Amino acid sequence: MSTDKEANSNTMIIFCPICKSKTTWEENPWRPFCSERCKLIDLGKWVSDEYKIESEEAAGEEQERSSEEH
């Protein structure tokens, strides 16, 4: 028979990317966030363009502009 401590030794502990609090992966419906609040904060950052993923096309255009200036 396993104890609660032994069962928890297999639980993966992660840190919320927004508030940095500890949470578990397995028992967390909002993973990788600790709560719905942090999940919504992250979504808001994507919607407001605080986060951006640069495309290869945009990177190429930026290089062309910088080479034209010199």
C-alpha positions, -999 to +999 in steps of 0.1 A: +000+000+000+014+034-009+011+065+013+001+099+001+037+110+002+047+082-021+019+089-045+029+126-046+065+117-054+053+110-090+035+143-093+051+167-117+055+202-101+056+231-126+057+269-122+030+291-136+045+312-165+025+342-153+027+344-115+055+318-110+036+299-083+040+262-080+013+239-093+009+203-105+006+192-140-016+161-135-044+176-113-045+211-130-072+218-156-055+251-165-020+238-171+005+251-177-010+280-157-020+277-120-055+291-124-081+304-149-070+339-140-034+334-151-047+316-182-068+347-191-040+371-184-018+352-209-046+352-235-050+390-230-013+395-237-016+376-270-047+396-279-031+429-271+001+420-291+024+419-261+035+385-274+044+382-310+058+354-331+078+368-359+073+351-393+102+343-417+088+368-441+088+396-415+123+387-405+134+389-441+118+423-446+135+436-414+169+425-427+162+441-461+153+474-444+185+474-423+207+466-453+191+494-474+198+520-446+236+512-447 
